[in-house]
Amino acid sequence: MARTLGSYAKLTKPKISEIALHLFAERGYAAVSMRQIASKVGLQVGALYNYFPDKQTILSELLINHMENLLQTWHRQKLPEKSDKLLEFFVDFHIEYHLNRPEEVFIAYMELRNLNPDNFKKIEKLRNKYELILSKILSDGVRKNLFSCEETKIASLAIIGMLKEVNTWYKTDGRISVPEIKNIYQQIVLKAVT
């Protein structure tokens, strides 16, 4: 007996995204086919196209969802009342959020090159919003004489670039705990802007 059309749509589309995420992180976007994704999901390849018109759409949705979730999570945070603690809070937030999503973070940085120009612009816009959060923290800090960096935009890009690298080397069974990593990075970032 055939299932009712769309009866599992709410479960199938997220499952496709989850499996595509694992495959892209493990093998790379270019090495994964729609057929491989369909096979891992347990669908015929033709059925996959009912959910996503192409592999590019899967990738762009994964990257957009990652950035939108990052921004929404930040905006739900209870920020410190003292503005001199906001930069440290941002460092902690960034590290915590990203260490808990290694595959998302990996493809968010490594697979940007595989986005078509329109999808790249969408991601770039979201990334700019996140970078603007840090730029504002730095600008406000400069205005209040907490920081002394002249180029807050460049400083924010450098800080985010440094923070994202934690995912490339951190091991859960390593000698340094997450709280220790946060403390080390806080000190590095503070020294860079004071």
SVG drawing of the C-alpha trace seen along z (x, -y; Angstrom):
<svg xmlns="http://www.w3.org/2000/svg" viewBox="-3 -58 50 60">
<polyline fill="none" stroke="black" stroke-width="0.4" points="0.0,0.0 1.4,-3.4 1.7,-6.0 -0.4,-9.1 1.2,-11.9 3.1,-14.2 2.3,-12.1 6.0,-12.2 7.0,-15.5 7.6,-17.1 10.0,-14.4 11.6,-13.6 12.8,-17.1 14.7,-17.6 16.1,-14.1 17.4,-14.9 19.0,-18.1 20.6,-16.2 22.0,-13.5 23.3,-16.0 25.0,-17.9 26.8,-14.7 27.8,-13.8 29.0,-17.3 31.1,-17.5 32.5,-14.0 33.2,-14.0 32.8,-17.6 30.0,-19.1 31.5,-18.4 31.9,-14.7 28.3,-14.0 25.6,-13.3 21.8,-13.6 21.7,-9.8 24.0,-9.3 21.8,-11.6 18.6,-9.8 20.2,-6.4 21.2,-7.3 17.7,-8.8 16.0,-5.7 14.4,-7.4 14.4,-7.0 16.5,-9.8 13.4,-11.1 11.5,-11.4 14.3,-13.6 13.5,-16.3 10.0,-16.6 11.9,-18.2 14.8,-20.0 15.2,-20.9 18.9,-20.4 22.0,-20.0 22.7,-23.7 19.4,-24.3 20.3,-21.8 23.6,-23.5 22.3,-27.0 19.4,-26.1 21.9,-24.4 24.2,-27.5 21.2,-30.0 19.7,-28.0 23.1,-27.9 23.5,-31.7 19.9,-32.4 20.0,-30.1 23.3,-31.8 21.7,-35.2 18.5,-34.2 20.4,-32.5 22.5,-35.6 19.4,-37.8 17.9,-35.5 20.9,-35.9 20.7,-37.8 23.5,-40.2 25.7,-41.5 24.6,-44.8 28.2,-46.1 29.4,-47.0 33.0,-46.2 32.0,-42.5 30.2,-42.3 33.2,-41.5 34.1,-38.6 30.5,-37.4 30.7,-37.5 33.8,-35.4 32.2,-32.8 29.0,-32.8 30.8,-32.2 33.0,-29.4 30.2,-27.6 27.8,-27.9 30.2,-26.7 31.8,-23.9 28.4,-22.4 27.9,-22.3 31.1,-21.1 29.6,-19.9 27.5,-23.0 30.5,-25.2 32.8,-23.1 30.5,-23.4 29.6,-27.1 33.2,-28.0 34.5,-25.3 31.7,-25.1 31.0,-28.8 33.0,-28.5 30.3,-26.1 27.5,-28.5 26.1,-30.2 26.4,-34.0 22.8,-34.6 23.1,-32.2 26.5,-33.5 24.9,-37.0 22.3,-35.7 24.9,-34.1 27.1,-37.2 24.3,-39.4 23.7,-37.1 27.4,-37.0 27.6,-40.7 24.8,-41.0 26.8,-38.8 30.0,-40.7 28.1,-43.9 27.2,-42.7 30.9,-42.4 31.8,-45.7 29.1,-47.5 30.5,-46.0 34.0,-47.2 32.8,-50.7 30.8,-51.1 33.9,-50.0 36.1,-52.5 33.6,-55.3 33.6,-54.4 37.4,-54.2 37.4,-50.5 39.1,-49.6 41.6,-51.4 41.3,-49.8 40.9,-52.2 39.5,-49.9 36.6,-48.1 35.4,-46.5 38.8,-44.9 39.2,-44.0 35.8,-42.2 36.7,-40.2 40.1,-39.3 38.5,-38.2 35.8,-36.1 38.4,-34.6 40.5,-33.6 37.5,-32.3 36.2,-30.1 39.5,-28.2 38.8,-26.7 36.7,-24.1 39.6,-23.0 41.8,-21.9 39.6,-21.4 39.2,-17.8 36.7,-16.9 39.2,-14.5 42.0,-17.0 44.0,-18.5 42.1,-21.9 38.5,-22.2 36.0,-24.5 36.0,-27.0 39.8,-27.2 39.6,-27.7 37.1,-30.5 39.3,-32.2 42.4,-31.9 40.6,-33.4 39.0,-36.2 42.5,-37.2 43.9,-37.1 40.9,-39.2 41.1,-41.7 44.8,-42.2 44.2,-42.7 41.8,-45.6 43.2,-47.4"/>
</svg>
